[in-house]
């Protein structure tokens, strides 16, 4: 097991990320406060946002939207699913 941090998303101690997953101040905050498990949760949520909103991550407008949603997901009130989203049946 790597370094242990108190994950503010899960509100418990968990294994931290190995490297900052995003550039800049937001990446540093995520690295210091978010666990690997919570990061995986974000990646799944981000994929859903990209698919549902048909975003292209190379477009600056889409990247800004995803960064804002990441900030809300980890440090704010949470990033919501699109109203039209229907989870896949298992």
N, C-alpha and C positions, 0 to 999 in steps of 0.2 A: 504494500500500500504506500502511496506517495504522501504528500503533505495533507494534513487535515485542517479544515477551516470550519467555521460556523457559517453554514449556508443560510443567507437571509431569505431566500426563496422557500426553502424547505423548513426553515427554523429548527435546524438540528446540525450537529457536527457530521461532516461527511468528507469524502475525498475531494480535494481541490483539483483544479485544472493544472496541467503540467506547464503550460505557457499561456500568456494572454491570448484569448481567442479573437480579439478584435483590436484594431489600432487605436491609439490615442487614450484619452482619459477614460472613456467608457470601457475600453478593453482592460485598463488597469483596475477599474472598480469591479468589473466582472471577475477578473483573476483573483482579486483579494476577497471577494464576498460570495461567489457562486460556485457550487459543487459541479462535479462532472455530471451527476445525475440531472441536476437542474438545467445544465447546458444542453444535454440531450433532449430534455423536454422542450427547450426553446427551438432547437433544430427541427423537431417535429412540427411545432407550431408555425415556425417560419415557412416550412415547406407547404403547409396548408394555406398560409396567406398567399404565397407565391402562386400556388395552383388556383385558388379560388378567385383571386384578383387578377390573374393572368399577368403577373409582373415579370419584368426582365431585370434581373439584378444588376445588369450592366448600365441601366438607365439611371442617371443621377436622381431623378424624382422618385423612382422605386427604391433606390438605396436609402434615400432620406426617410421615406415612409417606414422601411424595415428597421432602420436605426431608431426611429421614434418609438416603434412598437417594441423593440428590444428593451429600450429604456423603461417603458411602461411595464413590460412583462416582469422584469427583475426588480425595479426600484419604485414603481408607481402602483397604480390601481389595477394593473394587469392588462394584458392585451386581449381583446375580445375576438371571438370568432366572427366571421361575416354572418349577417342575419340569414342569408340563404344557405349557409353551410349545413350539409346533411352528412353526419359521420358514416363511414363505410360500415356495412353489416359484416359481422364476424362470422 
